[in-house]
Amino acid sequence: MDISQIEAFLAVCKIRNFTKAAEFLHISQSAVTARIKALETTMGKILLDRDKRNVSLTHAGIAFLPYAERMLRIYEESKVTLQEELDHYLILSGPGSVWHYSYLQHLLEFRHEHPRVAVKFLSYIDSSYMIRDLLLDGMVQLTIRYDPPDHPKLSRKFLFEEEIILVSSKPRDIAITRADFYSHDYCHIEWGHPFPEWFNGMVGSGYIPYLQTDHSTIMLTLLLQGAGFGFLPRIVAEPYINSGHLYQLPSEFTIPSSKLYVLYLTENQADPRVQLGLKMLGVE
């Protein structure tokens, strides 16, 4: 098996046509066919069903597809890592709001101190995918999580505790109650563990907010433009509270804070990239 066979397989999977896949790869159709056959011989399974008009994945092809995608990702990342002008290539993942509001200045300072270290940080990726594929495969050196799993291959370090508060563009003297979450004024976004469990326990099963987003910046913009009230981490809201554009609202309940952790492969603890990433995050 070589990378050209993987590329041919993925191209056919995406385009579902051998001729067009060959055009995409800038090779002949016979070369695509030969690479697919060689891959199937290596795997000992037929991966693609094809006739004159249609191409479809077999059960074996469906099972093999995510592994092929991962192998190509690892190959592409390895090419960047081995560039001679770089000392290291550091890849991190975690929630976008954490990078934006908690670690953006850290990243800028790190780039100034380590100009020959390339940095790539990923956000808005399914958190389980970050662990299952990216971290365990070595594609990502560090990932930030609210709810780190107990895994025998992973180590974790505490980063910080995130205070969640209720805010609005209008002040309010009367405390927010459970009933207020059923009004049109409430804008919902879920923050990290244990917030979802706490909130669902308060509003009950079957609850659907009138307005909901999964993007912290959109949530902030909605509240600044007077959409109503909602939850934000204090680190996000505080500059706007200090400037008078947002107000912290009183409530009749205690909002749980969220704890964030950084995870890495235990066997890679001595890896310079892991050490550099931990340094950037301020972890000793």
Disulfide bonds with the S-S distance in Angstrom:
none
